[in-house]
Amino acid sequence: MTGTLIPQLQDIVGRRHVHTGARGTRRFRRGYRYGDGEVLAAVEPGTLVEQWKVLEACVAADVAIIFQAANTGLTGGSTPFGEGYDRPIVIISTLRNRRIDLLDDGRQVLCMPGATLDQLERRLKPMGREPHSVIGSSCIGASVTGGVCNNSGGSLVQRGPAYTELSLFAQVDAEGRLHLVNHLGMRLGDAPLAILDRLDHGRYSEADVDFPQGRQASDIEYKDHVRDIAAPTPARFNADPRRHYEASGSAGKIGVFAVRLDTFAVAQEERVFYIGTSDPSELQTIRRHILETFPTLPIAGEYMHADAFRAAQVWGKDLYLFIRSFGTVNVPRAFAAKSWFDGVTERLGLGKAVSDHLLQLFSRILPEQMPKRLIAYRDMYPHHLMIRAGDTCIDTLRAYLGSIFPSATGSFLECTDAEGKAAFLNRFTVGSAVVRYRAVHKRTVDDIVALDVALPRDTLDWFETLPEELSRQMALKIYVGHFFCQVMHQEYLVKKGVDCDALEHQICALLDARGAEYPAEHNVGHLYEAKPALRDFYRSLDPTNTFNPGIGKTSKCRHWH
């Protein structure tokens, strides 16, 4: 039936929104960092009704289906991955359907599948509220639904993984029948097309919106959970069954149509404090004291090694200045244009990194973007912690830091507004800087080994020190993380000729000995093996293995064969 599928899809969404061929599907089938493989088509439905009809056609044609939103994942989780599939693949891109509805005077939101975090943040800002995650993290331009499906954590200390028990999704049962499941807590009817048409046109009232008792739209327990510094388990990680529920943590094993989420009040006043030290145990003392004694936790606490600071400052410079000048809203468009250009140069035999070389060359003539005081700290201290505090936490934190600094090994700054924004933006361009470094050092760098690690909450010796025989196989090591949650992003740019898989296994063995869990928040994608509980969760959602087959290094074949 795949022979007639393409015309069917074109009839549903229009010819311009069905992409075929290697060049036409490139930006959909290639991941931001990892992932690529042959696809039959990439389809962009513009409404929920169109999305359902596309899904019906794909299920009837017995193709594998990958739902994709922003395609900013760091583990290749929303693209095909190599070979070994037993049927053609269709990617359903949801980015055309980006509407956001405010519920309960903005205390909750209903997000269509393509809505982005940046878009949601801008929608809520006039109301003095913000989403679960403020844009930044490792990839800029990420979608709301993608965060939920991957239990993404983000930088905000009190909110934990993206989580909801209120969603609308499609599921294929063990007999291969497609169902629409409405667990939004909204009375929208019974028939799939009627439900979806009402949502497409916003035809519902406040009376149709219920608030089911016991059904959460965020991880309301996390702010207490993260404070348990004596616990021998991590605060959050992708294989944690406490936050697997339908769409939440599903990793694309169902087709999500909408999610309903809590929003949060914005602090009236904020300050950023920047700490530098040569002793990592000094930062752990700060973490434990704040989590154990502060009445109100800080908003965010981000760790950054000086090498990561330098990498972002040099290799992420153009992205930093682009965001500062044009805002995050335009980043997806810029990435799409770059992907198109790379496709052209690759087709011409010039390779797929020409744009990276040109942008890096251009960035050299641009003015220095980082404030002088932060550059001075970069040169003085290897370990940096930036803490954003709000309202009553500001005075508490100022007094505490003033009581312990300056010390023999460290000091702190209370940042100006410009310095605070620069510090966090530099931190959040690290992921892009690592990709750029790989692209322009193809002669010396083989690839990136990226590990997303959750350390137990009771860990004291938190900073990784690798054996010399492992370190010398790397051109560069990058360490950043969400420090209060003890979630570390450890990226290793591996030298040419080194076996990346073998190196990764050696590092993972060291992490296992420390009681770490991985991945923490980027999800398994196609890089990590899903642990038994996570595999069981995936199979319960998708018994025929129709959606996103192969995720977590599982079977790519029908019925999990």
N, C-alpha and C positions, 0 to 999 in steps of 0.2 A: 504493500500500500504506500510505500515511501515515494513511488513514482508519481503519485497524484498529490502528495502532501504539499509540495511547494505551491502549486496553483491554489490549493485550498487556503493556505496561509495568506497568500496574496489577496484572495477574495475577502478574507476576514479583516486584515489590517491595512491593505493597500500595498502595491508593489514596492514603493519606496521604503517601506518598513520591514521588508524581508530581504536579508542579506545572504548572499551565497558566494562561493568561490573563496580562494585563499586571501585575496586582497580585501574583498568585501566583508569578510568575517574577522579580519585580523584583530581589530580592537576589542572584539568580544571574546575570542578564543584564547588570547594571550593574557596571562595574568600580569598584575603590576610588577611582581618579582619573579614568580614561578608559574608554570602551567602553559601548556599549548597542546594542541591536538586537532585532528581533523573533525570538522562538524558539517552536517548536512546543510544547516541554515542557522542564522541568528534572527530572531523575530522581536519586534518592538510593538507590543500592543499599546494602545493609547487609553483604553478604558478597562475596567474590571470585567465587563461583559466580553470584550475582545480577548482578554487574557483567558477567560474561561473557555471560550470557543477555540482558541489556539490550543489550549490544554486538551480539550476533548479530541481535536484532530490528531494531536501527537500521541495520545494514549491509544486511539483507534489504529494508528499506523505502527504501533509497537516500537517506537523509538525511545531512546534514553533522553531524559529531559534534565537540563540544568537551568535552574532559576538564577538570575544574576541581576544585581542592582548596580552599585557603583564600580564593581570590579577593582576595588582598592585593597582586597585581602592580601595578606603577606605570606600565605601558605598555599596559594593556588587553589583555594577551596571553591571557587565559582567558575572554574574553567575545566575543560578536559585536560587530561594529563597523560601524554604519550599514547601508547597503543594498548591493545588487549581488550577493547570493548567488543561485545558480540552483536552490536546493532548500531545504526547511525545515531548521532547525537544532534539534538536541537537545543539551542540556547534561547531562553525566553528572557529578554532584557526588560526590566520593569521601569526604567528611568523616565519614560514619557508620562507616567502616572504618579505625580508628585504632590497631589493635594493633601493639605493638612486641615482638619477640622478641630476647633476648640470645643471642649466639653466642660461642663461645670465651671463656667467662668474662667476657663484656662487652667484649671487645676489638673485636668487631664487633656490628652490630645488623641485624636484618631488619625493615624498616618496611613496613607496609601503606600503601596509597596516600593515606590521609587523616591519617596521623600528623603532628603538628606539631613544630616545633623546640623549643617550650617544653615540650611533653609529653616529648620525648626527653631534654631537659636534666634534667628532674626525675627521670626514670627512671634516669639514669646517675649522678646526684649521690651517692647512698649508696655507690656503688662507686668513688668518686674518679676518675670519668671524665666526659668531656663530648663533645658532638657536634662535627661540623665547624664549625658556626656556632652561636654563642651568641646567643640571641634578642635582637633589637634592630633592627639594620640600619635600613632605611627603613620597614619595615612590621612591626608586631608581631602575631604570630599566624600567621606564614608556615608552610607545610608543608615537610616534608622532601623529598618527591617534587618539589614545585614548585621547590625550590632546585636539585635535580639537573637537572631538565629545562631550567632557565634558566642553568645554570652560574653560579649566584649566588655572589658572592665572600664578602661579609660582612666583619667587622671584624678577624678574627684573622690576624695578619701571616704566620704560618708555614704556613697551610693552603691558600691559593689558592682556586680555584673549586670549588664542590661537584661531585664527580666520582665515578663508579663505572663499572666494566666488568661489574658483576654485577647483573643485573636480570631481571625477568619482565615481558614486555609482549606486547600484541596488535598485529598488523600486518595491513593489507589489501594484498594483492599486486596486480600490474598487471592481473590478470584479475578483480579484485574479490573474491577469496577471503580469508576471515578466518583468521589463524593465531595460535596462542599460541606464543611463543618463550621457552623457559626457559634463560636464561643466568645463573641465580643461583648456579651451582656447587653445586646441591643435587639429589640423586637423589630425584625425586618421582613418577616414572612417565612415561608418554607421552601419554595422552589428556588433553585440556584440563580436562574436568570432574573427572577423578581427581586431577590435579595441584592444582587450585584447592580441591577439597574437603579434601585433606590439609592444605593451608596454612590453610584456614579453621578447621580443628579442631586445628591444631598437631601433626598426626600425623607427626612425623619425629623422628629421633634424631641424636645427635652423629655416628653412623656415616654418616648420609646427607649430612652437610655436608662438602664438599670445599674445599680451598684451592688452586685451579688456579694453577700456576706462571705468572708473568707477567701475571696478571689483577689489576688494581688495584681497590681499593675506596676510594681517595682519591687526590689529586694528590700523591704522595709526593715528587715532584721540586721542588715549588714553593718550599720553604724555601731551596733553593740558587738557583733561578731568579730569585727576587725580589732576591737580593743582587747581581746583575750590574748595577751602576749605570752601566756603560759601554755597555750595550746600547741601540741606537737604536729599540727596539720596546717596547711596553708589557708589563708583567708579566702582565696578564690582560685579556682582552676577549672579548665574546661571539662574534665572528667568527673567533676563533683556532682553526684546525682541529686543533691539538694536543690539544684537549679536547672533540672531537666524537666520541661513541661511543655508538650505540644510544640509550638513554634520556638520557644526558648531553648536554645542549645540544639536545634534541629539540624543545623548545618546543611540546609537545603534538601532534607529528606522528605519534606512536604512542600507544597506550593503555597506560599503565604500571600494572601490578598490584602490584609490590613492588620494592623496592630494598634492596641489601645494602651496608653502609657501615662503614668503620673508625670507631672512637672513639679518644679521646685522653686521656692522663693529665692530671689537674688539678694545677696547681702547688700545692705545700704552703703557700706563703706568697705573697701578692700585695701590691703597693703601686701607687698611682696618683700620677704626677707631672704637674703642671699647669703648662704653660709659656705665658707671654704675651709678645708682642713687637710692635713697630711695624714691624719689618723682615722681610718674608717670606723673604728670603734667609738669615736666621738659622735658620729652621726647616729649610731645605734643607740647610744645613751639618750640622745635627744628624742629619737623615735619612741623609745619605751616610756620615757617620762611624759611625753605629750599624750600618748594613747592611754596611759594609766591614770593621769592626774588632771588633765585639762577638762573643765566642764563642757566646753564646746570644742570640737575638733576643727583643725584648719580645713580650708576648702580643698587645697591640693598640696602635695609634697613631692616634688620631682627630683630624682637623683640624676647627675650627669658627671661622667668622668671628664677630666680635662682633654683627653684625646678625642672624646665625642664632641666637646665644645669646639675644638679646632676643626674637626671634620665638617661639622655643620657650618661653621663660619666660612670655610673655604668652598666646600663642595655643595653646600645648600644655599649659597649666597644669593643666586638668582631667584630661587623660590622664595626665600625670605623677603627680598625686595619686591617681588611680584605681589605677594600677599599684603605687604605693607602699603603698596601703592593701589592695588586693584581689589583687594579683599579676597576672602576664601571663596566667595560665590563664583568667581571666574576661574578658579583652579581646575575644575573638571573640564572646562572648555579648552584650557591651555594644554592639559594632558591629552585630550582628544586630538588637538591639532598636532601635537608632537608625535602621537601614534601614527597619524596619517602621513606625516613627513617621513618618519622612520620606515613606513611601508613602501613609500616611493623610492627612497634610497636603497632599501634592501632589494627591491625589484630591479633596480638599475645596476646591481652588483657592487654597490658602495658600502654595504653593511648596514646594520641597524643602529649604530651609535653615532652617526654623523651629527645629529641634533645635540647630543650630549657634549661632543667636542666643541661645537660652535657656541653653545650656551656657556660652557666653562671658559672658553676664550673670551667671550663677551663680559663675563662676570669679573674678569681681572681688571677691567678698566672702570668698573663701577666703584663708587666710594665705599669706604669701610662702614659697615652697618652696625657694629656692636659698640656699645658705650665703653669709654676708656676704663671706668672702674671695674667693669666685668672682665675686660681683657687683662687687667692687672691681676685679678683673682685667678684667671686662667693660668697665668704664669707663676703665681705663688703657690697654688694648692692643686693637688691632683684630684681631690674629691669635692664635689659641689652639691649642695642641697638647696633648692629654691622652694620656699614655703609661701603659699598665698593664704592669708588669714582674712577673716571677715568679721566686722562688727565687734562684739565683746572679746573675741579671740585675739584681736590685734594687740590690745594692751597686755593681755596675759602673756602672749608670745614675746612681745618686746621686753617685758620685765624679765622673763625667763632667760632669753638669749643674752640680755645685758648682765645677768648674774653669772654667766659661765664664760663669756668672751670679753676681751681677747684671752686666749689660752696659750699654752706653749706651742700648740700645733695648729690653731685655727682662729678665725675671726668671722664677723658677719657684717653685712650692710643692710640698712633699711633703704630699699630702692625708691627712686623717684618713679612716677607713673611710667615714664618712657623707658627707664631701665627695667622695670618689672615686665612690661610688655615684650621688650627685647629678649630678656632672659627666657621667657616661656616660648616665644616664637622660635628662637634658636634651638631650644630643646626639641620642639616638634618638627623641625626640618631634618632631624638626624636620619630618619628612615629614608628620605629622598636622597640625602647626601651619600649614604652607603651605596645606594643603587647607582648614583652618578660616579662614585669612585670606581666601582666595578666596571662600568661602561668605558671609562677613559683609561683604564689600566689593564686592558685585555692581554697585553704581552706578559704581564707579571702576576695578574690575579686570575685564578681559575674560576672561582665562584664565591658566593656568600653562604656560609653556614650560619643560619639565624636560629637562635633558641629563645623561647619565650617561657620564662621560668618562674614558678611560684615557690618560694621558700617557706618552710614552716614558720608559724607566727612566733615561736619561741627561739628561733635561730639568732645567735649572737654573732658568730663569725660569718657575716653575710657576704663580704666581697670576695669574689673568686680570684684565686691565685693558681694559675695553671702550671703544671710541670714544664720545665724548660724544653723538653723534647716535643711538647705540643705547641708551645708558644713560637718556636722557631719555624713552624710550618705556616705561620700567619703573617701576612703583610701588615695587617692592622686589626686591632681588637677595639670594639666599641661597647661601652657599658652605659646604659641609661635604665631608668625604671621608675615605677610608682612606689615610692620608698616606704610609706606608711603601711601599704599592703604587702610589702616585700615581694613585689612582682618585678622581675628584672628582664630587660630585653638585652640579650648578649649576642652580638653580631661579630662574626669572624670572617675577614676577607682573606681567603686561603690562597697561598702562593701557587703558582703554576706548577703542575706536575704532582701535586699532593692529592691523595685519594680523599675527597671530601666526605664520602659516606663513612669511611673508616675513621676519619678524624672525629666526625660527629658522634659515632658510637663510643669512642673513647671519652669524649667530654660527657656524654650522657651517663656513662658508668660512674663518673665522678659525682654527677648530680644525684644519681640514685643513692649513692652512699651518704649523701647529705640529707636525704629524705625529701628532696624536691619533687614537685609535680610539674609536668610540662606536656602540652602547652598550657599557659596560664589564661590567656584571653584571645589569642589569635586563632584558636581552634586548630584541629588536626590537619585540615586541608588534605593535601596529598603528600605532606612531608613527615607527619607523625603517624605512628600506628595507634589506632583507637584502642583503648583498654577495654576489657570484656564488658564492663557495665555500660560503656558508651556504645559499643557495637550492638549490644542488646537493645538499647534505646533506639538506635537507628533502625534496626530490624522491626521493632514494634511499630514504628511510624510508617515504614515502607516495606511491607513483606515481599513485594515483587521486585524490589531494587530498581524501580523505575526512575527515581529522582537521584541525581548526583551520584551515580554509581562509582565505586572506587574510593570514596572519601574515607580517610583514615586508614588507607592501605587495605581496604576490604575488597571483596569481589567486584569486578566490573561487569559481571554477567547477570542475565535474568535470574530471578529467584535466588540470588546469592550463590549460584553454583560456582 
